[in-house]
Amino acid sequence: MNNIPNIMQMISQGLPQLKANPMQFIVQKRWNVPQSIANDPDAITNYLLQTRQIQQSQVNSAYQMAQQLGFHR
């Protein structure tokens, strides 16, 4: 598995960019995501999980952090 930085740190540092341009954020993290799903956050998450570019524990941590920051799914 790639040496993926802590997802919590990435979110706190990249949240403004992630909100402004999600696909650019993904590309900068060197995640490989098809352009056809670039506007579907659930599809992106599922794709990254299925291709083992991220782990479920990272997704869970990101959701927890988002809730703490006041974001709701």
All heavy atoms as a GROMACS GRO file, in nm:
protein
  590
    1MET      N    1   0.084  -0.118   0.000
    1MET     CA    2   0.000   0.000   0.000
    1MET      C    3   0.088   0.124   0.000
    1MET      O    4   0.193   0.126   0.061
    1MET     CB    5  -0.090  -0.004   0.123
    1MET     CG    6  -0.158   0.127   0.145
    1MET     SD    7  -0.324   0.126   0.193
    1MET     CE    8  -0.434   0.080   0.085
    2ASN      N    9   0.042   0.226  -0.068
    2ASN     CA   10   0.117   0.352  -0.072
    2ASN      C   11   0.128   0.408   0.068
    2ASN      O   12   0.049   0.380   0.155
    2ASN     CB   13   0.045   0.454  -0.160
    2ASN     CG   14   0.042   0.414  -0.304
    2ASN    OD1   15   0.114   0.325  -0.346
    2ASN    ND2   16  -0.042   0.478  -0.381
    3ASN      N   17   0.227   0.492   0.088
    3ASN     CA   18   0.243   0.561   0.214
    3ASN      C   19   0.148   0.680   0.214
    3ASN      O   20   0.184   0.790   0.178
    3ASN     CB   21   0.389   0.604   0.230
    3ASN     CG   22   0.415   0.663   0.366
    3ASN    OD1   23   0.331   0.657   0.455
    3ASN    ND2   24   0.532   0.718   0.383
    4ILE      N   25   0.025   0.656   0.254
    4ILE     CA   26  -0.079   0.759   0.250
    4ILE      C   27  -0.073   0.840   0.378
    4ILE      O   28  -0.081   0.785   0.487
    4ILE     CB   29  -0.218   0.695   0.233
    4ILE    CG1   30  -0.223   0.615   0.104
    4ILE    CG2   31  -0.326   0.802   0.235
    4ILE    CD1   32  -0.348   0.536   0.086
    5PRO      N   33  -0.059   0.973   0.365
    5PRO     CA   34  -0.056   1.057   0.486
    5PRO      C   35  -0.186   1.046   0.564
    5PRO      O   36  -0.289   1.005   0.512
    5PRO     CB   37  -0.039   1.199   0.431
    5PRO     CG   38   0.005   1.182   0.292
    5PRO     CD   39  -0.044   1.049   0.245
    6ASN      N   40  -0.180   1.084   0.687
    6ASN     CA   41  -0.296   1.081   0.774
    6ASN      C   42  -0.409   1.163   0.713
    6ASN      O   43  -0.394   1.281   0.685
    6ASN     CB   44  -0.256   1.137   0.910
    6ASN     CG   45  -0.367   1.131   1.011
    6ASN    OD1   46  -0.479   1.173   0.985
    6ASN    ND2   47  -0.335   1.079   1.126
    7ILE      N   48  -0.524   1.100   0.692
    7ILE     CA   49  -0.637   1.166   0.626
    7ILE      C   50  -0.685   1.287   0.706
    7ILE      O   51  -0.729   1.386   0.649
    7ILE     CB   52  -0.752   1.065   0.600
    7ILE    CG1   53  -0.854   1.122   0.504
    7ILE    CG2   54  -0.820   1.024   0.728
    7ILE    CD1   55  -0.818   1.111   0.362
    8MET      N   56  -0.676   1.280   0.838
    8MET     CA   57  -0.719   1.393   0.921
    8MET      C   58  -0.633   1.516   0.892
    8MET      O   59  -0.685   1.626   0.878
    8MET     CB   60  -0.710   1.356   1.068
    8MET     CG   61  -0.787   1.233   1.106
    8MET     SD   62  -0.961   1.262   1.113
    8MET     CE   63  -0.974   1.305   1.285
    9GLN      N   64  -0.504   1.496   0.883
    9GLN     CA   65  -0.413   1.607   0.854
    9GLN      C   66  -0.440   1.662   0.715
    9GLN      O   67  -0.443   1.784   0.695
    9GLN     CB   68  -0.268   1.560   0.865
    9GLN     CG   69  -0.167   1.669   0.839
    9GLN     CD   70  -0.024   1.618   0.844
    9GLN    OE1   71   0.000   1.498   0.850
    9GLN    NE2   72   0.071   1.708   0.842
   10MET      N   73  -0.463   1.575   0.619
   10MET     CA   74  -0.491   1.620   0.483
   10MET      C   75  -0.618   1.703   0.478
   10MET      O   76  -0.624   1.804   0.408
   10MET     CB   77  -0.502   1.500   0.388
   10MET     CG   78  -0.371   1.434   0.361
   10MET     SD   79  -0.372   1.296   0.244
   10MET     CE   80  -0.537   1.256   0.216
   11ILE      N   81  -0.720   1.661   0.551
   11ILE     CA   82  -0.845   1.735   0.549
   11ILE      C   83  -0.828   1.872   0.611
   11ILE      O   84  -0.870   1.973   0.555
   11ILE     CB   85  -0.957   1.656   0.619
   11ILE    CG1   86  -0.998   1.537   0.531
   11ILE    CG2   87  -1.077   1.745   0.649
   11ILE    CD1   88  -1.096   1.446   0.596
   12SER      N   89  -0.764   1.877   0.727
   12SER     CA   90  -0.751   2.007   0.793
   12SER      C   91  -0.665   2.104   0.712
   12SER      O   92  -0.692   2.223   0.708
   12SER     CB   93  -0.695   1.990   0.934
   12SER     OG   94  -0.564   1.940   0.931
   13GLN      N   95  -0.565   2.053   0.644
   13GLN     CA   96  -0.479   2.138   0.563
   13GLN      C   97  -0.540   2.169   0.427
   13GLN      O   98  -0.517   2.275   0.370
   13GLN     CB   99  -0.342   2.072   0.542
   13GLN     CG  100  -0.261   2.065   0.668
   13GLN     CD  101  -0.129   1.991   0.648
   13GLN    OE1  102  -0.107   1.928   0.545
   13GLN    NE2  103  -0.043   1.997   0.747
   14GLY      N  104  -0.619   2.077   0.373
   14GLY     CA  105  -0.667   2.093   0.237
   14GLY      C  106  -0.814   2.122   0.223
   14GLY      O  107  -0.865   2.127   0.111
   15LEU      N  108  -0.884   2.142   0.334
   15LEU     CA  109  -1.028   2.164   0.326
   15LEU      C  110  -1.068   2.279   0.235
   15LEU      O  111  -1.158   2.262   0.152
   15LEU     CB  112  -1.087   2.182   0.466
   15LEU     CG  113  -1.238   2.175   0.476
   15LEU    CD1  114  -1.292   2.045   0.419
   15LEU    CD2  115  -1.281   2.191   0.621
   16PRO      N  116  -1.003   2.396   0.243
   16PRO     CA  117  -1.043   2.504   0.150
   16PRO      C  118  -1.027   2.464   0.004
   16PRO      O  119  -1.114   2.490  -0.079
   16PRO     CB  120  -0.951   2.619   0.187
   16PRO     CG  121  -0.910   2.592   0.328
   16PRO     CD  122  -0.905   2.441   0.339
   17GLN      N  123  -0.916   2.398  -0.029
   17GLN     CA  124  -0.894   2.355  -0.168
   17GLN      C  125  -0.992   2.245  -0.206
   17GLN      O  126  -1.045   2.244  -0.316
   17GLN     CB  127  -0.752   2.304  -0.186
   17GLN     CG  128  -0.728   2.256  -0.328
   17GLN     CD  129  -0.599   2.178  -0.343
   17GLN    OE1  130  -0.524   2.161  -0.248
   17GLN    NE2  131  -0.575   2.133  -0.462
   18LEU      N  132  -1.018   2.154  -0.114
   18LEU     CA  133  -1.110   2.044  -0.142
   18LEU      C  134  -1.249   2.099  -0.175
   18LEU      O  135  -1.313   2.053  -0.269
   18LEU     CB  136  -1.118   1.950  -0.021
   18LEU     CG  137  -1.216   1.834  -0.030
   18LEU    CD1  138  -1.182   1.743  -0.148
   18LEU    CD2  139  -1.216   1.756   0.099
   19LYS      N  140  -1.293   2.199  -0.101
   19LYS     CA  141  -1.424   2.258  -0.127
   19LYS      C  142  -1.426   2.334  -0.259
   19LYS      O  143  -1.524   2.331  -0.332
   19LYS     CB  144  -1.462   2.352  -0.012
   19LYS     CG  145  -1.493   2.278   0.116
   19LYS     CD  146  -1.504   2.373   0.232
   19LYS     CE  147  -1.645   2.413   0.256
   19LYS     NZ  148  -1.659   2.498   0.376
   20ALA      N  149  -1.316   2.401  -0.292
   20ALA     CA  150  -1.310   2.483  -0.413
   20ALA      C  151  -1.296   2.399  -0.540
   20ALA      O  152  -1.356   2.429  -0.642
   20ALA     CB  153  -1.195   2.582  -0.404
   21ASN      N  154  -1.214   2.293  -0.534
   21ASN     CA  155  -1.187   2.214  -0.653
   21ASN      C  156  -1.153   2.071  -0.613
   21ASN      O  157  -1.036   2.035  -0.602
   21ASN     CB  158  -1.072   2.278  -0.733
   21ASN     CG  159  -1.056   2.215  -0.869
   21ASN    OD1  160  -1.101   2.103  -0.894
   21ASN    ND2  161  -0.989   2.286  -0.958
   22PRO      N  162  -1.254   1.986  -0.592
   22PRO     CA  163  -1.228   1.851  -0.543
   22PRO      C  164  -1.137   1.768  -0.634
   22PRO      O  165  -1.052   1.695  -0.585
   22PRO     CB  166  -1.366   1.788  -0.534
   22PRO     CG  167  -1.464   1.891  -0.567
   22PRO     CD  168  -1.393   2.014  -0.610
   23MET      N  169  -1.154   1.779  -0.766
   23MET     CA  170  -1.073   1.697  -0.855
   23MET      C  171  -0.925   1.736  -0.847
   23MET      O  172  -0.838   1.650  -0.848
   23MET     CB  173  -1.125   1.707  -0.999
   23MET     CG  174  -1.077   1.596  -1.086
   23MET     SD  175  -1.131   1.435  -1.020
   23MET     CE  176  -1.047   1.326  -1.128
   24GLN      N  177  -0.896   1.864  -0.836
   24GLN     CA  178  -0.757   1.908  -0.824
   24GLN      C  179  -0.696   1.855  -0.694
   24GLN      O  180  -0.582   1.810  -0.691
   24GLN     CB  181  -0.747   2.060  -0.827
   24GLN     CG  182  -0.604   2.110  -0.818
   24GLN     CD  183  -0.595   2.262  -0.817
   24GLN    OE1  184  -0.695   2.332  -0.809
   24GLN    NE2  185  -0.474   2.313  -0.827
   25PHE      N  186  -0.774   1.857  -0.587
   25PHE     CA  187  -0.729   1.802  -0.459
   25PHE      C  188  -0.692   1.655  -0.473
   25PHE      O  189  -0.588   1.610  -0.428
   25PHE     CB  190  -0.838   1.822  -0.353
   25PHE     CG  191  -0.802   1.770  -0.217
   25PHE    CD1  192  -0.724   1.846  -0.131
   25PHE    CD2  193  -0.846   1.645  -0.174
   25PHE    CE1  194  -0.691   1.799  -0.004
   25PHE    CE2  195  -0.814   1.598  -0.049
   25PHE     CZ  196  -0.736   1.675   0.037
   26ILE      N  197  -0.779   1.579  -0.540
   26ILE     CA  198  -0.757   1.436  -0.560
   26ILE      C  199  -0.630   1.413  -0.642
   26ILE      O  200  -0.548   1.328  -0.608
   26ILE     CB  201  -0.879   1.373  -0.628
   26ILE    CG1  202  -0.995   1.368  -0.528
   26ILE    CG2  203  -0.848   1.235  -0.685
   26ILE    CD1  204  -1.129   1.336  -0.589
   27VAL      N  205  -0.612   1.489  -0.748
   27VAL     CA  206  -0.495   1.474  -0.835
   27VAL      C  207  -0.367   1.505  -0.757
   27VAL      O  208  -0.266   1.434  -0.768
   27VAL     CB  209  -0.507   1.562  -0.961
   27VAL    CG1  210  -0.376   1.570  -1.037
   27VAL    CG2  211  -0.617   1.509  -1.050
   28GLN      N  212  -0.370   1.610  -0.677
   28GLN     CA  213  -0.251   1.647  -0.599
   28GLN      C  214  -0.213   1.540  -0.498
   28GLN      O  215  -0.096   1.526  -0.464
   28GLN     CB  216  -0.271   1.781  -0.529
   28GLN     CG  217  -0.263   1.898  -0.624
   28GLN     CD  218  -0.280   2.030  -0.553
   28GLN    OE1  219  -0.335   2.039  -0.444
   28GLN    NE2  220  -0.232   2.135  -0.616
   29LYS      N  221  -0.310   1.465  -0.450
   29LYS     CA  222  -0.282   1.357  -0.356
   29LYS      C  223  -0.236   1.231  -0.429
   29LYS      O  224  -0.210   1.130  -0.367
   29LYS     CB  225  -0.404   1.327  -0.269
   29LYS     CG  226  -0.450   1.444  -0.186
   29LYS     CD  227  -0.337   1.496  -0.099
   29LYS     CE  228  -0.377   1.623  -0.029
   29LYS     NZ  229  -0.265   1.702   0.019
   30ARG      N  230  -0.231   1.241  -0.560
   30ARG     CA  231  -0.190   1.130  -0.648
   30ARG      C  232  -0.285   1.012  -0.641
   30ARG      O  233  -0.247   0.898  -0.658
   30ARG     CB  234  -0.047   1.088  -0.618
   30ARG     CG  235   0.054   1.191  -0.659
   30ARG     CD  236   0.196   1.136  -0.656
   30ARG     NE  237   0.288   1.219  -0.726
   30ARG     CZ  238   0.346   1.327  -0.678
   30ARG    NH1  239   0.318   1.368  -0.557
   30ARG    NH2  240   0.432   1.395  -0.749
   31TRP      N  241  -0.411   1.043  -0.612
   31TRP     CA  242  -0.514   0.941  -0.619
   31TRP      C  243  -0.561   0.934  -0.763
   31TRP      O  244  -0.576   1.035  -0.830
   31TRP     CB  245  -0.632   0.976  -0.529
   31TRP     CG  246  -0.601   0.967  -0.382
   31TRP    CD1  247  -0.507   0.889  -0.322
   31TRP    CD2  248  -0.665   1.039  -0.277
   31TRP    NE1  249  -0.510   0.909  -0.187
   31TRP    CE2  250  -0.606   1.000  -0.156
   31TRP    CE3  251  -0.767   1.132  -0.274
   31TRP    CZ2  252  -0.645   1.050  -0.034
   31TRP    CZ3  253  -0.806   1.182  -0.153
   31TRP    CH2  254  -0.747   1.140  -0.034
   32ASN      N  255  -0.585   0.816  -0.809
   32ASN     CA  256  -0.629   0.794  -0.946
   32ASN      C  257  -0.781   0.776  -0.945
   32ASN      O  258  -0.831   0.678  -0.892
   32ASN     CB  259  -0.561   0.669  -1.003
   32ASN     CG  260  -0.606   0.638  -1.142
   32ASN    OD1  261  -0.655   0.724  -1.214
   32ASN    ND2  262  -0.592   0.514  -1.181
   33VAL      N  263  -0.852   0.873  -1.003
   33VAL     CA  264  -0.998   0.868  -1.008
   33VAL      C  265  -1.041   0.901  -1.150
   33VAL      O  266  -0.996   1.001  -1.207
   33VAL     CB  267  -1.059   0.971  -0.910
   33VAL    CG1  268  -1.210   0.977  -0.925
   33VAL    CG2  269  -1.020   0.938  -0.767
   34PRO      N  270  -1.128   0.819  -1.209
   34PRO     CA  271  -1.177   0.848  -1.344
   34PRO      C  272  -1.252   0.981  -1.350
   34PRO      O  273  -1.327   1.015  -1.258
   34PRO     CB  274  -1.271   0.732  -1.374
   34PRO     CG  275  -1.239   0.626  -1.276
   34PRO     CD  276  -1.184   0.696  -1.155
   35GLN      N  277  -1.234   1.053  -1.455
   35GLN     CA  278  -1.301   1.182  -1.475
   35GLN      C  279  -1.453   1.165  -1.475
   35GLN      O  280  -1.526   1.254  -1.434
   35GLN     CB  281  -1.253   1.246  -1.605
   35GLN     CG  282  -1.298   1.390  -1.623
   35GLN     CD  283  -1.234   1.485  -1.522
   35GLN    OE1  284  -1.120   1.468  -1.484
   35GLN    NE2  285  -1.310   1.585  -1.480
   36SER      N  286  -1.499   1.049  -1.516
   36SER     CA  287  -1.644   1.026  -1.527
   36SER      C  288  -1.716   1.029  -1.392
   36SER      O  289  -1.838   1.046  -1.388
   36SER     CB  290  -1.671   0.892  -1.596
   36SER     OG  291  -1.616   0.786  -1.519
   37ILE      N  292  -1.643   1.015  -1.282
   37ILE     CA  293  -1.706   1.020  -1.150
   37ILE      C  294  -1.660   1.141  -1.068
   37ILE      O  295  -1.686   1.150  -0.948
   37ILE     CB  296  -1.682   0.890  -1.070
   37ILE    CG1  297  -1.534   0.868  -1.041
   37ILE    CG2  298  -1.744   0.771  -1.140
   37ILE    CD1  299  -1.505   0.754  -0.945
   38ALA      N  300  -1.597   1.236  -1.134
   38ALA     CA  301  -1.535   1.350  -1.066
   38ALA      C  302  -1.632   1.434  -0.986
   38ALA      O  303  -1.592   1.502  -0.891
   38ALA     CB  304  -1.462   1.438  -1.166
   39ASN      N  305  -1.760   1.431  -1.017
   39ASN     CA  306  -1.858   1.513  -0.947
   39ASN      C  307  -1.948   1.434  -0.853
   39ASN      O  308  -2.051   1.484  -0.809
   39ASN     CB  309  -1.945   1.590  -1.048
   39ASN     CG  310  -1.862   1.690  -1.124
   39ASN    OD1  311  -1.775   1.756  -1.068
   39ASN    ND2  312  -1.887   1.702  -1.253
   40ASP      N  313  -1.909   1.312  -0.822
   40ASP     CA  314  -1.991   1.226  -0.736
   40ASP      C  315  -1.908   1.179  -0.616
   40ASP      O  316  -1.833   1.082  -0.627
   40ASP     CB  317  -2.042   1.107  -0.817
   40ASP     CG  318  -2.137   1.018  -0.739
   40ASP    OD1  319  -2.144   1.027  -0.614
   40ASP    OD2  320  -2.205   0.936  -0.804
   41PRO      N  321  -1.918   1.247  -0.503
   41PRO     CA  322  -1.835   1.213  -0.387
   41PRO      C  323  -1.848   1.068  -0.342
   41PRO      O  324  -1.748   1.005  -0.305
   41PRO     CB  325  -1.884   1.308  -0.278
   41PRO     CG  326  -1.951   1.419  -0.349
   41PRO     CD  327  -2.005   1.362  -0.476
   42ASP      N  328  -1.970   1.013  -0.345
   42ASP     CA  329  -1.988   0.874  -0.305
   42ASP      C  330  -1.917   0.779  -0.401
   42ASP      O  331  -1.852   0.683  -0.359
   42ASP     CB  332  -2.136   0.839  -0.295
   42ASP     CG  333  -2.203   0.905  -0.176
   42ASP    OD1  334  -2.136   0.927  -0.073
   42ASP    OD2  335  -2.322   0.938  -0.187
   43ALA      N  336  -1.927   0.807  -0.530
   43ALA     CA  337  -1.860   0.724  -0.630
   43ALA      C  338  -1.708   0.733  -0.616
   43ALA      O  339  -1.638   0.633  -0.629
   43ALA     CB  340  -1.903   0.764  -0.771
   44ILE      N  341  -1.659   0.854  -0.589
   44ILE     CA  342  -1.515   0.872  -0.569
   44ILE      C  343  -1.468   0.791  -0.449
   44ILE      O  344  -1.369   0.717  -0.456
   44ILE     CB  345  -1.480   1.021  -0.551
   44ILE    CG1  346  -1.501   1.096  -0.682
   44ILE    CG2  347  -1.336   1.038  -0.501
   44ILE    CD1  348  -1.493   1.248  -0.668
   45THR      N  349  -1.541   0.802  -0.338
   45THR     CA  350  -1.504   0.727  -0.217
   45THR      C  351  -1.505   0.578  -0.243
   45THR      O  352  -1.410   0.507  -0.208
   45THR     CB  353  -1.600   0.762  -0.102
   45THR    OG1  354  -1.595   0.903  -0.077
   45THR    CG2  355  -1.562   0.688   0.025
   46ASN      N  356  -1.611   0.529  -0.306
   46ASN     CA  357  -1.620   0.386  -0.336
   46ASN      C  358  -1.507   0.341  -0.427
   46ASN      O  359  -1.447   0.235  -0.406
   46ASN     CB  360  -1.756   0.352  -0.398
   46ASN     CG  361  -1.868   0.361  -0.298
   46ASN    OD1  362  -1.848   0.342  -0.178
   46ASN    ND2  363  -1.988   0.389  -0.346
   47TYR      N  364  -1.476   0.421  -0.528
   47TYR     CA  365  -1.368   0.386  -0.620
   47TYR      C  366  -1.234   0.379  -0.548
   47TYR      O  367  -1.157   0.284  -0.567
   47TYR     CB  368  -1.362   0.488  -0.735
   47TYR     CG  369  -1.254   0.456  -0.836
   47TYR    CD1  370  -1.278   0.364  -0.938
   47TYR    CD2  371  -1.129   0.514  -0.827
   47TYR    CE1  372  -1.180   0.333  -1.030
   47TYR    CE2  373  -1.029   0.483  -0.919
   47TYR     CZ  374  -1.055   0.392  -1.020
   47TYR     OH  375  -0.956   0.360  -1.109
   48LEU      N  376  -1.206   0.478  -0.464
   48LEU     CA  377  -1.079   0.480  -0.390
   48LEU      C  378  -1.069   0.361  -0.295
   48LEU      O  379  -0.962   0.303  -0.278
   48LEU     CB  380  -1.062   0.612  -0.316
   48LEU     CG  381  -1.040   0.735  -0.403
   48LEU    CD1  382  -1.045   0.862  -0.318
   48LEU    CD2  383  -0.909   0.726  -0.479
   49LEU      N  384  -1.181   0.324  -0.234
   49LEU     CA  385  -1.182   0.207  -0.147
   49LEU      C  386  -1.162   0.078  -0.226
   49LEU      O  387  -1.081  -0.007  -0.188
   49LEU     CB  388  -1.314   0.200  -0.069
   49LEU     CG  389  -1.329   0.297   0.046
   49LEU    CD1  390  -1.474   0.302   0.094
   49LEU    CD2  391  -1.236   0.262   0.162
   50GLN      N  392  -1.234   0.064  -0.336
   50GLN     CA  393  -1.225  -0.058  -0.417
   50GLN      C  394  -1.087  -0.077  -0.477
   50GLN      O  395  -1.041  -0.190  -0.493
   50GLN     CB  396  -1.330  -0.057  -0.528
   50GLN     CG  397  -1.470  -0.074  -0.476
   50GLN     CD  398  -1.575  -0.054  -0.585
   50GLN    OE1  399  -1.546  -0.021  -0.699
   50GLN    NE2  400  -1.700  -0.074  -0.548
   51THR      N  401  -1.021   0.033  -0.511
   51THR     CA  402  -0.887   0.023  -0.570
   51THR      C  403  -0.777   0.030  -0.464
   51THR      O  404  -0.660   0.038  -0.498
   51THR     CB  405  -0.865   0.134  -0.675
   51THR    OG1  406  -0.882   0.262  -0.614
   51THR    CG2  407  -0.962   0.118  -0.792
   52ARG      N  408  -0.819   0.028  -0.338
   52ARG     CA  409  -0.727   0.027  -0.224
   52ARG      C  410  -0.632   0.146  -0.219
   52ARG      O  411  -0.520   0.136  -0.173
   52ARG     CB  412  -0.651  -0.105  -0.218
   52ARG     CG  413  -0.743  -0.222  -0.198
   52ARG     CD  414  -0.670  -0.350  -0.186
   52ARG     NE  415  -0.770  -0.456  -0.167
   52ARG     CZ  416  -0.740  -0.580  -0.153
   52ARG    NH1  417  -0.616  -0.619  -0.155
   52ARG    NH2  418  -0.835  -0.669  -0.136
   53GLN      N  419  -0.680   0.259  -0.269
   53GLN     CA  420  -0.601   0.381  -0.260
   53GLN      C  421  -0.620   0.448  -0.125
   53GLN      O  422  -0.538   0.529  -0.081
   53GLN     CB  423  -0.639   0.478  -0.373
   53GLN     CG  424  -0.604   0.422  -0.510
   53GLN     CD  425  -0.639   0.517  -0.620
   53GLN    OE1  426  -0.582   0.626  -0.629
   53GLN    NE2  427  -0.735   0.480  -0.704
   54ILE      N  428  -0.732   0.415  -0.059
   54ILE     CA  429  -0.758   0.458   0.078
   54ILE      C  430  -0.816   0.340   0.153
   54ILE      O  431  -0.861   0.242   0.092
   54ILE     CB  432  -0.853   0.580   0.086
   54ILE    CG1  433  -0.990   0.547   0.025
   54ILE    CG2  434  -0.791   0.703   0.022
   54ILE    CD1  435  -1.095   0.656   0.045
   55GLN      N  436  -0.818   0.350   0.286
   55GLN     CA  437  -0.873   0.243   0.369
   55GLN      C  438  -1.003   0.289   0.435
   55GLN      O  439  -1.024   0.408   0.456
   55GLN     CB  440  -0.772   0.206   0.479
   55GLN     CG  441  -0.642   0.154   0.427
   55GLN     CD  442  -0.540   0.136   0.538
   55GLN    OE1  443  -0.568   0.160   0.655
   55GLN    NE2  444  -0.421   0.093   0.501
   56GLN      N  445  -1.088   0.193   0.470
   56GLN     CA  446  -1.215   0.226   0.534
   56GLN      C  447  -1.193   0.304   0.663
   56GLN      O  448  -1.269   0.395   0.694
   56GLN     CB  449  -1.295   0.099   0.562
   56GLN     CG  450  -1.434   0.127   0.619
   56GLN     CD  451  -1.523   0.203   0.522
   56GLN    OE1  452  -1.538   0.162   0.408
   56GLN    NE2  453  -1.583   0.312   0.568
   57SER      N  454  -1.089   0.272   0.736
   57SER     CA  455  -1.061   0.345   0.860
   57SER      C  456  -1.033   0.492   0.833
   57SER      O  457  -1.069   0.579   0.914
   57SER     CB  458  -0.944   0.281   0.936
   57SER     OG  459  -0.826   0.287   0.858
   58GLN      N  460  -0.973   0.523   0.720
   58GLN     CA  461  -0.948   0.662   0.683
   58GLN      C  462  -1.078   0.734   0.651
   58GLN      O  463  -1.096   0.850   0.688
   58GLN     CB  464  -0.852   0.670   0.564
   58GLN     CG  465  -0.712   0.623   0.596
   58GLN     CD  466  -0.625   0.615   0.474
   58GLN    OE1  467  -0.657   0.543   0.379
   58GLN    NE2  468  -0.517   0.689   0.474
   59VAL      N  469  -1.167   0.665   0.582
   59VAL     CA  470  -1.298   0.723   0.550
   59VAL      C  471  -1.374   0.751   0.679
   59VAL      O  472  -1.431   0.859   0.697
   59VAL     CB  473  -1.379   0.631   0.457
   59VAL    CG1  474  -1.520   0.683   0.436
   59VAL    CG2  475  -1.307   0.613   0.324
   60ASN      N  476  -1.374   0.654   0.770
   60ASN     CA  477  -1.444   0.671   0.897
   60ASN      C  478  -1.388   0.790   0.974
   60ASN      O  479  -1.464   0.870   1.030
   60ASN     CB  480  -1.433   0.544   0.981
   60ASN     CG  481  -1.502   0.426   0.917
   60ASN    OD1  482  -1.581   0.439   0.824
   60ASN    ND2  483  -1.470   0.307   0.965
   61SER      N  484  -1.257   0.803   0.978
   61SER     CA  485  -1.193   0.916   1.046
   61SER      C  486  -1.231   1.048   0.981
   61SER      O  487  -1.257   1.147   1.050
   61SER     CB  488  -1.041   0.900   1.046
   61SER     OG  489  -1.002   0.790   1.122
   62ALA      N  490  -1.235   1.050   0.850
   62ALA     CA  491  -1.271   1.173   0.778
   62ALA      C  492  -1.416   1.212   0.809
   62ALA      O  493  -1.445   1.330   0.831
   62ALA     CB  494  -1.252   1.154   0.628
   63TYR      N  495  -1.506   1.114   0.813
   63TYR     CA  496  -1.646   1.143   0.846
   63TYR      C  497  -1.658   1.197   0.989
   63TYR      O  498  -1.732   1.292   1.014
   63TYR     CB  499  -1.734   1.019   0.832
   63TYR     CG  500  -1.771   0.986   0.689
   63TYR    CD1  501  -1.772   0.855   0.645
   63TYR    CD2  502  -1.807   1.085   0.598
   63TYR    CE1  503  -1.806   0.822   0.514
   63TYR    CE2  504  -1.840   1.054   0.467
   63TYR     CZ  505  -1.840   0.922   0.426
   63TYR     OH  506  -1.874   0.892   0.297
   64GLN      N  507  -1.584   1.138   1.081
   64GLN     CA  508  -1.587   1.185   1.220
   64GLN      C  509  -1.537   1.328   1.229
   64GLN      O  510  -1.596   1.412   1.299
   64GLN     CB  511  -1.504   1.094   1.309
   64GLN     CG  512  -1.569   0.960   1.336
   64GLN     CD  513  -1.480   0.868   1.418
   64GLN    OE1  514  -1.359   0.889   1.430
   64GLN    NE2  515  -1.540   0.766   1.476
   65MET      N  516  -1.429   1.357   1.160
   65MET     CA  517  -1.374   1.492   1.163
   65MET      C  518  -1.472   1.592   1.100
   65MET      O  519  -1.492   1.701   1.153
   65MET     CB  520  -1.240   1.501   1.092
   65MET     CG  521  -1.180   1.639   1.094
   65MET     SD  522  -1.020   1.642   1.015
   65MET     CE  523  -0.930   1.738   1.136
   66ALA      N  524  -1.531   1.554   0.991
   66ALA     CA  525  -1.628   1.641   0.925
   66ALA      C  526  -1.745   1.672   1.016
   66ALA      O  527  -1.792   1.786   1.023
   66ALA     CB  528  -1.676   1.578   0.794
   67GLN      N  529  -1.793   1.573   1.090
   67GLN     CA  530  -1.902   1.595   1.185
   67GLN      C  531  -1.859   1.691   1.294
   67GLN      O  532  -1.936   1.778   1.335
   67GLN     CB  533  -1.950   1.463   1.243
   67GLN     CG  534  -2.028   1.379   1.145
   67GLN     CD  535  -2.069   1.245   1.203
   67GLN    OE1  536  -2.011   1.197   1.300
   67GLN    NE2  537  -2.168   1.182   1.142
   68GLN      N  538  -1.737   1.676   1.342
   68GLN     CA  539  -1.686   1.764   1.446
   68GLN      C  540  -1.674   1.907   1.395
   68GLN      O  541  -1.687   2.003   1.471
   68GLN     CB  542  -1.551   1.716   1.497
   68GLN     CG  543  -1.558   1.589   1.577
   68GLN     CD  544  -1.422   1.532   1.610
   68GLN    OE1  545  -1.319   1.583   1.569
   68GLN    NE2  546  -1.420   1.423   1.687
   69LEU      N  547  -1.649   1.923   1.266
   69LEU     CA  548  -1.638   2.055   1.206
   69LEU      C  549  -1.774   2.112   1.166
   69LEU      O  550  -1.782   2.222   1.113
   69LEU     CB  551  -1.546   2.050   1.083
   69LEU     CG  552  -1.400   2.018   1.112
   69LEU    CD1  553  -1.323   1.996   0.982
   69LEU    CD2  554  -1.335   2.128   1.195
   70GLY      N  555  -1.879   2.034   1.188
   70GLY     CA  556  -2.013   2.084   1.160
   70GLY      C  557  -2.069   2.046   1.024
   70GLY      O  558  -2.175   2.094   0.985
   71PHE      N  559  -1.999   1.961   0.951
   71PHE     CA  560  -2.050   1.916   0.822
   71PHE      C  561  -2.140   1.794   0.845
   71PHE      O  562  -2.115   1.711   0.929
   71PHE     CB  563  -1.936   1.876   0.727
   71PHE     CG  564  -1.851   1.991   0.687
   71PHE    CD1  565  -1.730   2.016   0.752
   71PHE    CD2  566  -1.890   2.077   0.586
   71PHE    CE1  567  -1.650   2.123   0.716
   71PHE    CE2  568  -1.810   2.183   0.550
   71PHE     CZ  569  -1.690   2.207   0.614
   72HIS      N  570  -2.244   1.787   0.766
   72HIS     CA  571  -2.337   1.674   0.778
   72HIS      C  572  -2.352   1.609   0.643
   72HIS      O  573  -2.352   1.674   0.540
   72HIS     CB  574  -2.473   1.721   0.829
   72HIS     CG  575  -2.465   1.784   0.963
   72HIS    ND1  576  -2.451   1.711   1.078
   72HIS    CD2  577  -2.464   1.914   1.001
   72HIS    CE1  578  -2.444   1.794   1.181
   72HIS    NE2  579  -2.450   1.918   1.137
   73ARG      N  580  -2.368   1.481   0.644
   73ARG     CA  581  -2.381   1.403   0.522
   73ARG      C  582  -2.521   1.406   0.475
   73ARG      O  583  -2.616   1.409   0.538
   73ARG     CB  584  -2.334   1.260   0.548
   73ARG     CG  585  -2.321   1.181   0.424
   73ARG     CD  586  -2.234   1.061   0.455
   73ARG     NE  587  -2.166   1.024   0.336
   73ARG     CZ  588  -2.199   0.922   0.259
   73ARG    NH1  589  -2.296   0.844   0.294
   73ARG    NH2  590  -2.134   0.896   0.151
   0.00000   0.00000   0.00000
